[in-house]
Amino acid sequence: MAFVLMLTTSHLALAKTDDPRTAPKAPDGWILVEEDIWILFPDEPGAQFHQAHENFLKKDFKAAAAHMRKAVGFMKLEAARATGDGKKALTTSIDELEKLASDVEKGAVKSTNDLGKAFARAHHALAVHHHLKASEAWAKKETSKAGHALKAAASHLERALAWSGHEIEAAVVKVMEIGHDVGEKLIQGTRWTGDEVGKALKDLGEKIERLAED
């Protein structure tokens, strides 16, 4: 069973198909993106958060809210394929961002700190989700998928820490670097060991969980 994602700037959907060759035909103005391709878009929704922040500083609240809603769209796509704690975390963050976008558009948000905290929680939710996906893929011996998800989890943890304003400890930086490195090895299919992957997953999971407690 494969997933096919359909998106435009204002509409997003996810469909399932047993054979990508028989994927649903995209309506006019829509694009179909297979799940295996979707994971190669690592800059979202972070790019939308940065645009929203810049627009907010310029007091262009309508544009800021629009970028936040685009970010929500990307998160909904992830939530559609998420499970367990990952889906719960993403759903909670999506609800928060949708309300915040409405408040921003109304001019009811006065501080960029409100945006930063919400964006940090969103990236943390994505880190939880991708870490779970990495663990699931690794258990199924889907090494390339595990690698992409592991790298995504490390990236979102880094961005969560940046938006939260937390000082990033050297030990955390090392864990994230190892996550990226091991993830790349899994994608390329070279020079990794089972113990190395298991440790990278364990250490990164602990750092993601710790951020939720701070």
C-alpha positions in Angstrom: 0.0 0.0 0.0 1.5 3.3 -1.1 0.5 6.9 -0.2 -0.1 9.6 -2.7 -0.2 13.2 -1.6 -2.3 15.8 -3.4 -1.6 19.4 -2.8 -2.1 23.0 -4.0 -1.4 26.2 -2.2 -4.9 26.0 -0.5 -6.0 22.4 -0.7 -4.2 19.3 0.5 -5.2 15.6 0.5 -3.7 12.2 0.9 -5.0 9.1 -0.9 -3.9 5.4 -0.7 -3.2 3.2 -3.6 -2.0 -0.4 -3.9 -0.1 0.5 -7.1 1.4 4.0 -7.8 0.7 3.3 -11.5 -3.0 3.4 -10.7 -2.9 6.5 -8.4 -5.9 8.8 -8.4 -5.9 11.4 -11.2 -5.2 14.8 -9.8 -7.9 17.4 -10.3 -7.1 20.6 -12.1 -4.7 22.7 -10.0 -3.6 19.8 -7.9 -0.3 17.9 -7.8 0.2 14.2 -6.9 3.3 13.5 -4.8 4.2 9.9 -3.8 5.2 9.4 -0.2 8.7 8.3 -1.2 9.2 11.6 -3.0 7.6 13.7 -0.3 10.2 12.8 2.2 12.8 14.6 0.1 11.3 18.0 1.0 13.2 18.7 4.2 12.7 22.5 4.4 9.0 22.5 5.1 7.3 23.7 7.1 10.3 25.5 8.4 10.5 27.9 5.4 6.9 28.9 6.0 7.6 29.6 9.7 10.5 31.9 8.8 8.4 33.8 6.2 5.6 34.2 8.7 8.1 35.5 11.3 9.5 38.0 8.8 6.1 39.2 7.8 5.0 39.6 11.4 8.0 41.8 12.1 7.0 44.0 9.2 3.5 44.1 10.6 2.1 42.4 7.5 -0.2 40.2 9.6 -2.2 38.9 6.7 0.8 37.6 4.9 2.2 36.1 8.2 -1.0 34.3 8.8 -1.0 33.0 5.2 2.4 31.5 5.6 1.4 29.9 8.9 -1.6 28.3 7.2 0.7 26.9 4.5 2.9 25.5 7.2 -0.3 23.9 8.7 -1.0 22.3 5.3 2.4 20.6 5.3 1.9 19.4 8.8 -1.6 18.0 7.9 0.1 15.9 5.2 2.5 14.5 7.8 -0.4 13.9 10.3 -2.3 11.9 7.6 0.5 9.3 7.6 1.4 9.6 11.3 0.5 7.1 14.0 0.3 7.0 17.8 2.2 9.7 19.7 3.3 11.2 16.5 -0.2 11.8 15.2 -1.3 13.1 18.6 1.6 15.6 18.8 1.0 16.8 15.3 -2.7 17.2 15.7 -2.2 19.3 18.9 0.3 21.5 17.2 -1.9 22.0 14.1 -4.8 23.1 16.3 -2.5 25.6 18.1 -1.1 27.0 14.8 -4.6 27.4 13.2 -5.8 29.4 16.2 -2.6 31.4 16.3 -2.8 32.2 12.6 -6.3 33.6 13.1 -5.2 35.7 16.0 -2.2 37.0 14.0 -4.4 38.0 11.1 -6.7 39.9 13.5 -3.6 41.7 15.0 -4.3 40.2 18.4 -0.8 38.8 18.8 1.7 41.3 20.1 5.0 39.4 20.6 7.1 37.3 18.3 7.7 35.1 21.3 4.2 33.7 20.8 5.2 32.7 17.3 8.5 31.3 18.3 7.1 29.0 21.0 4.4 27.7 18.7 6.9 27.1 15.9 9.2 25.3 18.4 6.3 23.0 19.5 5.5 22.3 15.8 9.1 21.3 15.0 9.2 19.2 18.2 6.0 17.4 17.1 7.5 16.7 13.7 10.7 15.4 15.4 8.5 13.0 17.4 6.7 11.9 14.3 9.8 11.4 12.1 11.6 9.5 14.9 8.7 7.1 15.2 8.7 6.7 11.4 12.5 6.0 11.5 12.0 3.4 14.2 9.2 1.7 12.3 11.1 1.7 9.0 14.2 0.3 10.7 12.2 -2.5 12.3 10.9 -3.4 8.8 14.4 -3.3 7.4 13.4 -0.4 5.1 16.8 1.2 5.5 16.4 4.1 3.0 13.1 5.2 4.6 14.6 4.9 8.1 17.5 7.1 7.0 15.3 9.9 5.6 13.2 9.8 8.7 16.2 9.8 11.0 17.7 12.8 9.3 14.3 14.6 9.4 13.9 13.9 13.1 17.4 15.4 13.8 16.6 18.5 11.6 13.3 19.2 13.3 14.9 18.8 16.8 17.5 21.3 15.8 14.9 23.8 14.6 12.7 23.2 17.7 15.7 24.1 19.9 16.4 27.2 17.8 12.9 28.6 18.0 12.6 27.8 21.6 15.6 29.9 22.5 17.2 27.0 24.4 21.0 26.9 24.5 22.0 23.9 22.5 24.4 21.8 24.5 27.4 20.2 22.9 26.1 16.7 23.7 22.8 17.5 21.9 24.7 18.9 18.9 26.7 15.6 18.7 23.6 13.5 18.8 22.0 15.5 16.0 25.1 15.3 13.9 25.3 11.5 14.4 21.6 11.3 13.5 22.3 13.1 10.2 25.4 11.0 9.5 23.8 7.6 10.2 20.7 8.7 8.3 22.8 9.5 5.3 24.6 6.1 5.5 21.3 4.3 5.5 20.1 6.3 2.5 23.3 5.5 0.6 23.4 1.9 1.8 27.0 2.1 2.9 29.2 1.8 6.0 26.5 1.4 8.8 26.1 -1.3 11.5 23.0 -2.4 13.3 24.4 -1.2 16.6 25.2 2.2 15.2 21.7 2.7 13.9 20.1 1.5 17.1 22.2 3.8 19.2 21.5 6.8 17.0 17.7 6.1 17.2 17.9 5.7 21.0 20.0 8.8 21.7 18.0 11.0 19.4 14.8 9.8 20.9 16.0 10.6 24.4 16.9 14.2 23.3 13.5 14.7 21.7 11.8 13.5 24.8 13.9 15.7 27.0 12.9 18.8 25.0 9.2 18.0 25.7 10.0 18.0 29.4 11.9 21.4 29.5 
